[in-house]
Amino acid sequence: MPTLNYAEFISHTNDDNKDHDTGVYVDVTSADRTTLLAQIVDADNSDHDATEYNNGSNHTIKLSVLSPGSEKPQCVGFNVKIRSKANGNDRWKFDATVVLYFSDGTNLSKSKGGIILNSRGGNFAEDNF
């Protein structure tokens, strides 16, 4: 039975960028939401321009696999929670894809377009797909 080996979050920023000091948070759970499969916490948050996601840019973040023995059938229909947390205020408009890679070379993916995360006052903004 194929097992989960690797996971990644891929974004395409549309017409409103992610500021360099806004953190990206992704939780990937099983279809029944009982197992946290993969996650990233506070990614691409820094004082450097390299962590700004400019309009029209693509970015890939490797997720930490938290349940590496999860079998592919358990992952079918997985859920994604994406959050951002600005250092102040930031509105980020983007399309997102999460890909789960398995030991047999296959993968599962899930995408959502037109996401708008509007983090205000250093609070989380959230979307699910």
N, CA, C and O atoms as a MOPAC input file, in Angstrom:
PM7 MOZYME 1SCF
protein

 N      0.84400 1    -1.18300 1     0.00000 1
 C      0.00000 1     0.00000 1     0.00000 1
 C      0.89100 1     1.24900 1     0.00000 1
 O      1.77600 1     1.36000 1     0.84800 1
 N      0.68000 1     2.19700 1    -0.93300 1
 C      1.48400 1     3.42000 1    -0.97600 1
 C      1.29100 1     4.25700 1     0.29500 1
 O      0.18100 1     4.37500 1     0.81400 1
 N      2.39500 1     4.83400 1     0.78200 1
 C      2.33900 1     5.68700 1     1.97000 1
 C      2.84200 1     7.09700 1     1.64300 1
 O      3.60600 1     7.29900 1     0.69900 1
 N      2.39600 1     8.05100 1     2.44000 1
 C      2.72900 1     9.45700 1     2.24700 1
 C      4.21200 1     9.69600 1     2.52900 1
 O      4.72100 1     9.34800 1     3.59400 1
 N      4.89800 1    10.30400 1     1.54300 1
 C      6.32900 1    10.59000 1     1.66300 1
 C      6.65500 1    12.06900 1     1.76300 1
 O      7.57900 1    12.45600 1     2.47900 1
 N      5.90300 1    12.90200 1     1.04700 1
 C      6.30000 1    14.29000 1     0.82200 1
 C      5.04800 1    15.09800 1     0.54500 1
 O      4.07200 1    14.56700 1     0.01600 1
 N      5.06400 1    16.37600 1     0.89600 1
 C      3.92000 1    17.25200 1     0.61900 1
 C      4.42200 1    18.65900 1     0.32900 1
 O      5.44100 1    19.09000 1     0.87000 1
 N      3.69500 1    19.37400 1    -0.53200 1
 C      4.07300 1    20.74600 1    -0.81300 1
 C      2.85500 1    21.61800 1    -1.07300 1
 O      1.80300 1    21.14900 1    -1.50600 1
 N      3.03400 1    22.90300 1    -0.79200 1
 C      2.03800 1    23.94000 1    -1.02700 1
 C      2.57800 1    24.82300 1    -2.14800 1
 O      3.71300 1    25.29500 1    -2.08300 1
 N      1.76600 1    25.04300 1    -3.16900 1
 C      2.16500 1    25.85200 1    -4.31600 1
 C      1.17700 1    27.00300 1    -4.44800 1
 O     -0.03600 1    26.79400 1    -4.44900 1
 N      1.70400 1    28.22000 1    -4.56000 1
 C      0.82900 1    29.37700 1    -4.71600 1
 C      1.19400 1    30.16200 1    -5.96500 1
 O      2.34800 1    30.20000 1    -6.39300 1
 N      0.16900 1    30.78600 1    -6.53300 1
 C      0.34500 1    31.75400 1    -7.62000 1
 C     -0.33700 1    33.03200 1    -7.16500 1
 O     -1.56000 1    33.08400 1    -7.03900 1
 N      0.46400 1    34.06700 1    -6.91900 1
 C     -0.08200 1    35.34400 1    -6.45600 1
 C     -0.70500 1    36.06700 1    -7.63600 1
 O     -0.10700 1    36.18800 1    -8.70500 1
 N     -1.92000 1    36.54300 1    -7.41400 1
 C     -2.65600 1    37.24200 1    -8.46900 1
 C     -2.33800 1    38.72800 1    -8.44600 1
 O     -1.20000 1    39.10500 1    -8.72400 1
 N     -3.29000 1    39.57600 1    -8.12900 1
 C     -3.07900 1    41.01800 1    -8.25000 1
 C     -2.97300 1    41.74600 1    -6.91100 1
 O     -3.19000 1    42.95600 1    -6.84500 1
 N     -2.64200 1    41.01600 1    -5.84300 1
 C     -2.38600 1    41.65400 1    -4.54600 1
 C     -1.37400 1    40.78200 1    -3.80700 1
 O     -1.68100 1    39.65500 1    -3.42000 1
 N     -0.16100 1    41.31300 1    -3.61400 1
 C      0.97500 1    40.51600 1    -3.14500 1
 C      0.88700 1    40.12000 1    -1.67200 1
 O      0.07300 1    40.65000 1    -0.91500 1
 N      1.75500 1    39.16600 1    -1.28400 1
 C      1.98300 1    38.82400 1     0.12200 1
 C      3.22200 1    39.58100 1     0.56400 1
 O      4.28300 1    39.46300 1    -0.05000 1
 N      3.08700 1    40.35600 1     1.62600 1
 C      4.22700 1    41.11100 1     2.14500 1
 C      5.30500 1    40.17500 1     2.68200 1
 O      5.01400 1    39.04700 1     3.07800 1
 N      6.53200 1    40.64100 1     2.69300 1
 C      7.67100 1    39.81800 1     3.14000 1
 C      7.53600 1    39.36700 1     4.58700 1
 O      8.06100 1    38.31800 1     4.96100 1
 N      6.83300 1    40.15400 1     5.41000 1
 C      6.73000 1    39.82100 1     6.83000 1
 C      5.36000 1    39.24800 1     7.21100 1
 O      4.92500 1    39.36200 1     8.35700 1
 N      4.69000 1    38.63300 1     6.23400 1
 C      3.44900 1    37.89900 1     6.48300 1
 C      3.76300 1    36.41300 1     6.46000 1
 O      4.34300 1    35.91300 1     5.49600 1
 N      3.38300 1    35.70500 1     7.51500 1
 C      3.64200 1    34.27300 1     7.60800 1
 C      2.55600 1    33.45800 1     6.93000 1
 O      1.38600 1    33.83900 1     6.92200 1
 N      2.96000 1    32.33500 1     6.36400 1
 C      2.05000 1    31.39600 1     5.70300 1
 C      1.94600 1    30.14700 1     6.58200 1
 O      2.95300 1    29.60500 1     7.03700 1
 N      0.71000 1    29.70600 1     6.80900 1
 C      0.41400 1    28.54000 1     7.64800 1
 C     -0.48500 1    27.60500 1     6.85300 1
 O     -1.50100 1    28.03800 1     6.31000 1
 N     -0.12800 1    26.33800 1     6.77800 1
 C     -0.92500 1    25.35400 1     6.03900 1
 C     -1.07200 1    24.11000 1     6.90000 1
 O     -0.08800 1    23.57900 1     7.41300 1
 N     -2.31400 1    23.64700 1     7.05400 1
 C     -2.61200 1    22.37400 1     7.71700 1
 C     -3.30900 1    21.48000 1     6.71400 1
 O     -4.29100 1    21.88700 1     6.09400 1
 N     -2.81000 1    20.26200 1     6.54600 1
 C     -3.43700 1    19.27200 1     5.66700 1
 C     -3.90900 1    18.12500 1     6.55000 1
 O     -3.11500 1    17.49900 1     7.25200 1
 N     -5.20700 1    17.85800 1     6.50600 1
 C     -5.77500 1    16.79200 1     7.33000 1
 C     -6.44600 1    15.74400 1     6.45300 1
 O     -6.78800 1    15.99300 1     5.29700 1
 N     -6.62100 1    14.57400 1     7.03400 1
 C     -7.33300 1    13.49000 1     6.34000 1
 C     -8.77400 1    13.91800 1     6.07200 1
 O     -9.25800 1    14.89200 1     6.64800 1
 N     -9.44700 1    13.18900 1     5.20100 1
 C    -10.81800 1    13.53500 1     4.81600 1
 C    -11.73700 1    13.64000 1     6.02600 1
 O    -12.62800 1    14.48900 1     6.05900 1
 N    -11.52600 1    12.78400 1     7.01800 1
 C    -12.37100 1    12.82600 1     8.22400 1
 C    -11.82800 1    13.79700 1     9.27200 1
 O    -12.36800 1    13.88800 1    10.37400 1
 N    -10.76700 1    14.51700 1     8.93300 1
 C    -10.14500 1    15.54300 1     9.77700 1
 C     -9.58000 1    15.00600 1    11.10400 1
 O     -9.33800 1    15.78600 1    12.02500 1
 N     -9.36900 1    13.70400 1    11.20900 1
 C     -8.84800 1    13.14000 1    12.45300 1
 C     -7.33100 1    13.04700 1    12.47800 1
 O     -6.74200 1    12.90700 1    13.55000 1
 N     -6.68300 1    13.12400 1    11.31100 1
 C     -5.23400 1    12.98300 1    11.23500 1
 C     -4.62700 1    14.20800 1    10.56900 1
 O     -5.01900 1    14.58100 1     9.46400 1
 N     -3.66700 1    14.83400 1    11.24700 1
 C     -2.90900 1    15.92300 1    10.64900 1
 C     -1.80300 1    15.30000 1     9.81100 1
 O     -0.84000 1    14.75600 1    10.35000 1
 N     -1.94200 1    15.38000 1     8.50000 1
 C     -1.02000 1    14.72900 1     7.57700 1
 C      0.25600 1    15.53300 1     7.35300 1
 O      1.35500 1    14.97900 1     7.36900 1
 N      0.10800 1    16.83800 1     7.14400 1
 C      1.26000 1    17.69300 1     6.84000 1
 C      0.95200 1    19.11500 1     7.28200 1
 O     -0.20600 1    19.50100 1     7.44100 1
 N      2.03300 1    19.89500 1     7.48000 1
 C      1.83100 1    21.23300 1     8.02500 1
 C      3.05900 1    22.09700 1     7.77800 1
 O      4.17400 1    21.59500 1     7.63500 1
 N      2.83100 1    23.39900 1     7.73000 1
 C      3.90500 1    24.38100 1     7.80000 1
 C      3.40600 1    25.52200 1     8.67300 1
 O      2.23600 1    25.90100 1     8.60300 1
 N      4.29300 1    26.06700 1     9.49400 1
 C      3.94000 1    27.12900 1    10.42600 1
 C      4.85000 1    28.32800 1    10.19100 1
 O      6.07300 1    28.20800 1    10.26900 1
 N      4.26000 1    29.47800 1     9.90400 1
 C      4.97700 1    30.74900 1     9.78800 1
 C      6.06500 1    30.72600 1     8.71400 1
 O      7.16900 1    31.22700 1     8.92800 1
 N      5.74600 1    30.14400 1     7.56500 1
 C      6.70900 1    30.08600 1     6.45800 1
 C      6.81500 1    31.43900 1     5.75200 1
 O      5.86900 1    32.22600 1     5.72600 1
 N      7.97700 1    31.67700 1     5.19000 1
 C      8.26400 1    32.86000 1     4.37300 1
 C      7.88400 1    34.17000 1     5.05400 1
 O      7.28400 1    35.05400 1     4.44300 1
 N      8.24200 1    34.27400 1     6.31500 1
 C      8.04600 1    35.48500 1     7.10600 1
 C      9.42600 1    35.96900 1     7.52600 1
 O     10.09300 1    35.33200 1     8.34200 1
 N      9.85400 1    37.10100 1     6.96400 1
 C     11.18900 1    37.60400 1     7.29400 1
 C     11.27400 1    39.10300 1     7.00700 1
 O     10.30200 1    39.73400 1     6.59100 1
 N     12.44800 1    39.64100 1     7.23800 1
 C     12.72700 1    41.04300 1     6.91100 1
 C     13.32600 1    41.18100 1     5.50400 1
 O     13.76200 1    42.26700 1     5.12100 1
 N     13.34700 1    40.09000 1     4.73900 1
 C     14.00900 1    40.08200 1     3.43800 1
 C     12.99900 1    40.13600 1     2.29200 1
 O     11.91800 1    39.55300 1     2.37600 1
 N     13.35900 1    40.83400 1     1.23600 1
 C     12.49000 1    40.95400 1     0.06800 1
 C     12.18800 1    39.60400 1    -0.57700 1
 O     11.16700 1    39.45600 1    -1.24800 1
 N     13.06100 1    38.62000 1    -0.38200 1
 C     12.88800 1    37.30200 1    -1.01100 1
 C     11.61100 1    36.61000 1    -0.55000 1
 O     11.10800 1    35.72500 1    -1.24200 1
 N     11.07800 1    36.99700 1     0.60900 1
 C      9.85000 1    36.35200 1     1.09700 1
 C      8.59000 1    37.14800 1     0.74800 1
 O      7.49900 1    36.81500 1     1.21000 1
 N      8.73700 1    38.19000 1    -0.05700 1
 C      7.56000 1    38.87700 1    -0.60600 1
 C      7.12100 1    38.11400 1    -1.85000 1
 O      7.94900 1    37.76700 1    -2.69200 1
 N      5.84000 1    37.85600 1    -1.96500 1
 C      5.29700 1    37.17200 1    -3.13600 1
 C      4.70900 1    38.23600 1    -4.05300 1
 O      3.58600 1    38.69200 1    -3.84200 1
 N      5.46200 1    38.62800 1    -5.06000 1
 C      5.02800 1    39.67800 1    -5.97300 1
 C      3.88200 1    39.22100 1    -6.85800 1
 O      3.69700 1    38.02400 1    -7.08000 1
 N      3.11800 1    40.17400 1    -7.36000 1
 C      2.02500 1    39.87000 1    -8.27200 1
 C      2.53200 1    39.04900 1    -9.45100 1
 O      3.54200 1    39.38700 1   -10.07000 1
 N      1.81900 1    37.96600 1    -9.75300 1
 C      2.18500 1    37.10700 1   -10.87400 1
 C      3.25000 1    36.06900 1   -10.56000 1
 O      3.66300 1    35.33000 1   -11.45400 1
 N      3.70300 1    35.99200 1    -9.31900 1
 C      4.78100 1    35.06100 1    -8.98500 1
 C      4.24400 1    33.73000 1    -8.46900 1
 O      3.12000 1    33.64000 1    -7.97600 1
 N      5.08000 1    32.70100 1    -8.59500 1
 C      4.77400 1    31.36200 1    -8.10400 1
 C      5.75400 1    31.00600 1    -6.99400 1
 O      6.94100 1    31.32300 1    -7.07400 1
 N      5.24000 1    30.34000 1    -5.95300 1
 C      6.08800 1    29.93300 1    -4.83600 1
 C      5.68900 1    28.54200 1    -4.37600 1
 O      4.50900 1    28.19500 1    -4.35900 1
 N      6.68700 1    27.74900 1    -4.00400 1
 C      6.45700 1    26.40400 1    -3.49700 1
 C      7.08300 1    26.29800 1    -2.11100 1
 O      8.23600 1    26.67300 1    -1.90100 1
 N      6.29400 1    25.77600 1    -1.17100 1
 C      6.76000 1    25.57800 1     0.19700 1
 C      6.64500 1    24.09200 1     0.51800 1
 O      5.57700 1    23.49400 1     0.38200 1
 N      7.75700 1    23.51000 1     0.94400 1
 C      7.73600 1    22.11500 1     1.38500 1
 C      7.03200 1    22.04800 1     2.73300 1
 O      7.36000 1    22.80500 1     3.64600 1
 N      6.06600 1    21.14300 1     2.85900 1
 C      5.35100 1    20.94900 1     4.11000 1
 C      6.02500 1    19.83800 1     4.91500 1
 O      6.58800 1    18.90700 1     4.34000 1
 N      5.96900 1    19.93400 1     6.21900 1
 C      6.45300 1    18.85800 1     7.08400 1
 C      5.39900 1    17.76900 1     7.12000 1
 O      4.24500 1    18.02200 1     7.46700 1
 N      5.79800 1    16.54600 1     6.75800 1
 C      4.87600 1    15.40900 1     6.82800 1
 C      4.84200 1    14.93900 1     8.27600 1
 O      5.85800 1    14.50400 1     8.81800 1
 N      3.67000 1    15.02900 1     8.90000 1
 C      3.53600 1    14.68600 1    10.31400 1
 C      3.02000 1    13.27100 1    10.52400 1
 O      3.10100 1    12.73500 1    11.63000 1
 N      2.49200 1    12.66500 1     9.46900 1
 C      1.99300 1    11.28400 1     9.53800 1
 C      2.55400 1    10.50600 1     8.35500 1
 O      1.81100 1    10.14900 1     7.44000 1
 N      3.88400 1    10.23600 1     8.36500 1
 C      4.54100 1     9.64500 1     7.19800 1
 C      4.06700 1     8.24000 1     6.84000 1
 O      4.27200 1     7.81300 1     5.70400 1
 N      3.45700 1     7.52000 1     7.73800 1
 C      2.96700 1     6.18100 1     7.42200 1
 C      1.55200 1     6.15900 1     6.88800 1
 O      0.99600 1     5.08700 1     6.65000 1
 N      0.95700 1     7.33400 1     6.69600 1
 C     -0.43000 1     7.38300 1     6.22700 1
 C     -0.55100 1     6.75100 1     4.84500 1
 O      0.21400 1     7.06400 1     3.93200 1
 N     -1.52000 1     5.86400 1     4.71200 1
 C     -1.73500 1     5.18600 1     3.43400 1
 C     -2.59900 1     6.04700 1     2.51700 1
 O     -3.43700 1     6.82600 1     2.97000 1
 N     -2.37300 1     5.88400 1     1.22600 1
 C     -3.03200 1     6.71700 1     0.23400 1
 C     -4.55500 1     6.74300 1     0.39100 1
 O     -5.13300 1     7.82700 1     0.30500 1
 N     -5.24200 1     5.60800 1     0.61800 1
 C     -6.69700 1     5.68500 1     0.76600 1
 C     -7.14800 1     6.59900 1     1.91300 1
 O     -8.21900 1     7.20200 1     1.84000 1
 N     -6.34000 1     6.69900 1     2.96300 1
 C     -6.65500 1     7.58600 1     4.08800 1
 C     -6.54100 1     9.05900 1     3.67900 1
 O     -7.16600 1     9.93100 1     4.28200 1
 N     -5.73700 1     9.31900 1     2.65200 1
 C     -5.47000 1    10.69400 1     2.22700 1
 C     -6.42600 1    11.18100 1     1.13300 1
 O     -6.52700 1    12.38500 1     0.89600 1
 N     -7.11600 1    10.27400 1     0.47600 1
 C     -8.06900 1    10.66700 1    -0.57200 1
 C     -9.11000 1    11.59300 1     0.04500 1
 O     -9.67800 1    11.29300 1     1.09500 1
 N     -9.35300 1    12.72500 1    -0.61800 1
 C    -10.32500 1    13.69300 1    -0.11000 1
 C     -9.79000 1    14.53700 1     1.02300 1
 O    -10.56600 1    15.07200 1     1.81400 1
 N     -8.45600 1    14.66900 1     1.11900 1
 C     -7.84500 1    15.44700 1     2.19400 1
 C     -8.35700 1    16.89300 1     2.21500 1
 O     -8.85600 1    17.40900 1     1.21400 1
 N     -8.22000 1    17.52500 1     3.37400 1
 C     -8.65900 1    18.90600 1     3.57500 1
 C     -7.45600 1    19.81400 1     3.79300 1
 O     -6.42400 1    19.39500 1     4.31700 1
 N     -7.61300 1    21.06400 1     3.37700 1
 C     -6.55300 1    22.05800 1     3.52700 1
 C     -7.10500 1    23.28200 1     4.24300 1
 O     -8.17000 1    23.79600 1     3.89800 1
 N     -6.35900 1    23.74100 1     5.25000 1
 C     -6.62800 1    25.03500 1     5.88200 1
 C     -5.40200 1    25.89000 1     5.63900 1
 O     -4.29600 1    25.53100 1     6.04400 1
 N     -5.59700 1    27.02600 1     4.97600 1
 C     -4.51200 1    27.96100 1     4.70500 1
 C     -4.78400 1    29.23200 1     5.49300 1
 O     -5.89200 1    29.76700 1     5.48300 1
 N     -3.74000 1    29.70600 1     6.18200 1
 C     -3.87100 1    30.94000 1     6.94300 1
 C     -2.67200 1    31.84100 1     6.65600 1
 O     -1.59600 1    31.37700 1     6.27700 1
 N     -2.88700 1    33.12400 1     6.84400 1
 C     -1.78000 1    34.07700 1     6.82000 1
 C     -1.88300 1    34.92900 1     8.07400 1
 O     -2.96300 1    35.12600 1     8.63300 1
 N     -0.73500 1    35.42600 1     8.49700 1
 C     -0.69200 1    36.32000 1     9.64200 1
 C      0.29500 1    37.43200 1     9.32800 1
 O      1.50400 1    37.21700 1     9.23500 1
 N     -0.25900 1    38.63000 1     9.16700 1
 C      0.56100 1    39.78100 1     8.81100 1
 C      1.20400 1    40.39600 1    10.04300 1
 O      0.71200 1    40.24400 1    11.16100 1
 N      2.28900 1    41.08000 1     9.82400 1
 C      2.88500 1    41.93600 1    10.84200 1
 C      2.28000 1    43.32300 1    10.60500 1
 O      2.92900 1    44.21900 1    10.06600 1
 N      1.03600 1    43.47100 1    11.01700 1
 C      0.27000 1    44.68200 1    10.72100 1
 C     -0.91600 1    44.30800 1     9.86600 1
 O     -1.80900 1    43.59400 1    10.32000 1
 N     -0.93700 1    44.78600 1     8.61600 1
 C     -2.04500 1    44.51500 1     7.69700 1
 C     -1.50500 1    44.03800 1     6.35900 1
 O     -0.51600 1    44.56900 1     5.85500 1
 N     -2.16100 1    43.03200 1     5.78500 1
 C     -1.76100 1    42.54100 1     4.46200 1
 C     -2.91600 1    41.77800 1     3.83800 1
 O     -3.50900 1    40.90500 1     4.47200 1
 N     -3.23300 1    42.11000 1     2.59400 1
 C     -4.20900 1    41.34900 1     1.82400 1
 C     -3.45800 1    40.64000 1     0.70900 1
 O     -2.76000 1    41.27000 1    -0.08500 1
 N     -3.61300 1    39.29800 1     0.66000 1
 C     -2.93000 1    38.46500 1    -0.33200 1
 C     -3.99300 1    37.76300 1    -1.15800 1
 O     -4.87200 1    37.09700 1    -0.61000 1
 N     -3.91600 1    37.90900 1    -2.48200 1
 C     -4.86100 1    37.27100 1    -3.40200 1
 C     -4.09200 1    36.25700 1    -4.23600 1
 O     -3.11700 1    36.60400 1    -4.90200 1
 N     -4.53900 1    34.98200 1    -4.19800 1
 C     -3.73300 1    33.93700 1    -4.83300 1
 C     -4.57200 1    32.70300 1    -5.16500 1
 O     -5.71100 1    32.55600 1    -4.72100 1
 N     -3.97500 1    31.83700 1    -5.94900 1
 C     -4.48300 1    30.49900 1    -6.23300 1
 C     -3.55400 1    29.52800 1    -5.51700 1
 O     -2.35100 1    29.77100 1    -5.42600 1
 N     -4.10900 1    28.42600 1    -5.00600 1
 C     -3.29700 1    27.49800 1    -4.22000 1
 C     -3.51100 1    26.05600 1    -4.65300 1
 O     -4.59900 1    25.67000 1    -5.08000 1
 N     -2.45600 1    25.27800 1    -4.53200 1
 C     -2.50500 1    23.82900 1    -4.75900 1
 C     -1.67500 1    23.16500 1    -3.67600 1
 O     -0.58700 1    23.63000 1    -3.33700 1
 N     -2.20200 1    22.07100 1    -3.13600 1
 C     -1.43700 1    21.21700 1    -2.24100 1
 C     -1.29300 1    19.86300 1    -2.91500 1
 O     -2.27100 1    19.30000 1    -3.40700 1
 N     -0.06700 1    19.34000 1    -2.93700 1
 C      0.20100 1    18.03700 1    -3.54600 1
 C      0.79200 1    17.11100 1    -2.49100 1
 O      1.74000 1    17.46700 1    -1.79200 1
 N      0.21600 1    15.91800 1    -2.38900 1
 C      0.73900 1    14.86500 1    -1.51900 1
 C      1.38100 1    13.80500 1    -2.41100 1
 O      0.76000 1    13.34000 1    -3.36700 1
 N      2.61300 1    13.42200 1    -2.10600 1
 C      3.36900 1    12.45600 1    -2.89600 1
 C      3.50900 1    11.15100 1    -2.10300 1
 O      3.72600 1    11.16300 1    -0.89100 1
 N      3.38000 1    10.02500 1    -2.81800 1
 C      3.35900 1     8.72100 1    -2.16900 1
 C      4.53300 1     7.84200 1    -2.60000 1
 O      5.19700 1     8.10800 1    -3.60200 1
 N      4.76500 1     6.80200 1    -1.82700 1
 C      5.92000 1     5.92200 1    -1.99700 1
 C      5.94800 1     5.20000 1    -3.34000 1
 O      7.00900 1     4.75400 1    -3.77600 1
 N      4.80600 1     5.08000 1    -3.99700 1
 C      4.77100 1     4.39900 1    -5.29700 1
 C      4.89500 1     5.36400 1    -6.47800 1
 O      4.70000 1     4.96000 1    -7.62500 1
 N      5.21700 1     6.63700 1    -6.21100 1
 C      5.39200 1     7.61800 1    -7.27400 1
 C      4.11400 1     8.32600 1    -7.68800 1
 O      4.14600 1     9.17500 1    -8.57900 1
 N      2.99100 1     7.99800 1    -7.06400 1
 C      1.73100 1     8.67000 1    -7.39500 1
 C      1.54900 1     9.87600 1    -6.47800 1
 O      2.29400 1    10.06300 1    -5.51600 1
 N      0.53800 1    10.69400 1    -6.79700 1
 C      0.24400 1    11.83500 1    -5.94000 1
 C     -1.24200 1    12.14100 1    -5.94700 1
 O     -1.98500 1    11.69400 1    -6.82000 1
 N     -1.65300 1    12.90500 1    -4.96300 1
 C     -3.00100 1    13.46700 1    -4.87800 1
 C     -2.84100 1    14.97300 1    -4.77500 1
 O     -1.92800 1    15.45300 1    -4.10300 1
 N     -3.71900 1    15.72900 1    -5.43200 1
 C     -3.62900 1    17.18100 1    -5.33600 1
 C     -5.01000 1    17.78100 1    -5.14900 1
 O     -6.02900 1    17.17900 1    -5.48800 1
 N     -5.01100 1    18.96500 1    -4.60900 1
 C     -6.24500 1    19.71100 1    -4.38700 1
 C     -5.92100 1    21.18100 1    -4.61000 1
 O     -4.89700 1    21.67700 1    -4.14100 1
 N     -6.80700 1    21.88200 1    -5.33600 1
 C     -6.55100 1    23.27700 1    -5.68800 1
 C     -7.76300 1    24.14500 1    -5.40500 1
 O     -8.90000 1    23.67600 1    -5.34800 1
 N     -7.47800 1    25.42400 1    -5.22900 1
 C     -8.54000 1    26.42100 1    -5.11100 1
 C     -8.02700 1    27.72800 1    -5.68100 1
 O     -6.90600 1    28.14000 1    -5.38200 1
 N     -8.82600 1    28.37300 1    -6.48700 1
 C     -8.46300 1    29.65900 1    -7.06600 1
 C     -9.19200 1    30.79600 1    -6.37700 1
 O    -10.19400 1    30.58700 1    -5.69300 1
 N     -8.67700 1    32.00200 1    -6.56500 1
 C     -9.34800 1    33.20300 1    -6.08500 1
 C     -9.39000 1    33.36900 1    -4.57800 1
 O    -10.31900 1    33.98300 1    -4.05300 1
 N     -8.40700 1    32.83500 1    -3.87400 1
 C     -8.36500 1    32.97200 1    -2.42000 1
 C     -7.92600 1    34.40400 1    -2.06800 1
 O     -7.01300 1    34.95300 1    -2.68300 1
 N     -8.58400 1    34.98500 1    -1.08300 1
 C     -8.19100 1    36.29300 1    -0.56200 1
 C     -8.04400 1    36.15800 1     0.94900 1
 O     -9.01500 1    35.89400 1     1.65700 1
 N     -6.82500 1    36.34100 1     1.42800 1
 C     -6.57400 1    36.35800 1     2.86600 1
 C     -6.26200 1    37.79900 1     3.25800 1
 O     -5.30100 1    38.39300 1     2.76900 1
 N     -7.07900 1    38.34700 1     4.14100 1
 C     -6.97400 1    39.74200 1     4.52700 1
 C     -6.66800 1    39.82000 1     6.02300 1
 O     -7.56800 1    39.96800 1     6.85000 1
 N     -5.38200 1    39.71600 1     6.35000 1
 C     -4.94300 1    39.73400 1     7.74400 1
 C     -4.82000 1    41.18700 1     8.20500 1
 O     -4.11200 1    41.98900 1     7.59600 1
 N     -5.51900 1    41.50500 1     9.28200 1
 C     -5.52800 1    42.87100 1     9.81500 1
 C     -5.09800 1    42.85900 1    11.27200 1
 O     -5.49800 1    41.98700 1    12.04200 1
 N     -4.28600 1    43.82900 1    11.63900 1
 C     -3.88200 1    43.99000 1    13.02400 1
 C     -3.08400 1    42.81100 1    13.57100 1
 O     -3.12200 1    42.53700 1    14.77100 1
 N     -2.36500 1    42.11500 1    12.69800 1
 C     -1.56400 1    40.97600 1    13.12800 1
 C     -2.38900 1    39.74600 1    13.46400 1
 O     -1.88800 1    38.82300 1    14.10600 1
 N     -3.65400 1    39.71900 1    13.03800 1
 C     -4.52400 1    38.56800 1    13.27200 1
 C     -4.50700 1    37.61900 1    12.08200 1
 O     -4.17700 1    38.01900 1    10.96500 1
 N     -4.86200 1    36.37200 1    12.32100 1
 C     -4.93300 1    35.36100 1    11.25500 1
 C     -6.09300 1    35.64300 1    10.30600 1
 O     -7.16000 1    36.09700 1    10.71700 1
 N     -5.85900 1    35.36700 1     9.04000 1
 C     -6.91900 1    35.27600 1     8.02500 1
 C     -6.88800 1    33.84200 1     7.53400 1
 O     -5.81300 1    33.24800 1     7.45700 1
 N     -8.03800 1    33.26400 1     7.19600 1
 C     -8.11400 1    31.82100 1     6.93500 1
 C     -9.04800 1    31.49800 1     5.77700 1
 O    -10.03700 1    32.19200 1     5.54100 1
 N     -8.71600 1    30.43900 1     5.06700 1
 C     -9.58900 1    29.85200 1     4.05200 1
 C     -9.38600 1    28.33300 1     4.10400 1
 O     -8.35000 1    27.84400 1     4.55400 1
 N    -10.37800 1    27.61900 1     3.64200 1
 C    -10.33000 1    26.14700 1     3.63700 1
 C    -10.73200 1    25.62800 1     2.27400 1
 O    -11.56000 1    26.21700 1     1.57900 1
 N    -10.13100 1    24.51800 1     1.91100 1
 C    -10.55100 1    23.83500 1     0.67600 1
 C    -10.20300 1    22.37200 1     0.75700 1
 O    -10.47200 1    21.62000 1    -0.18000 1

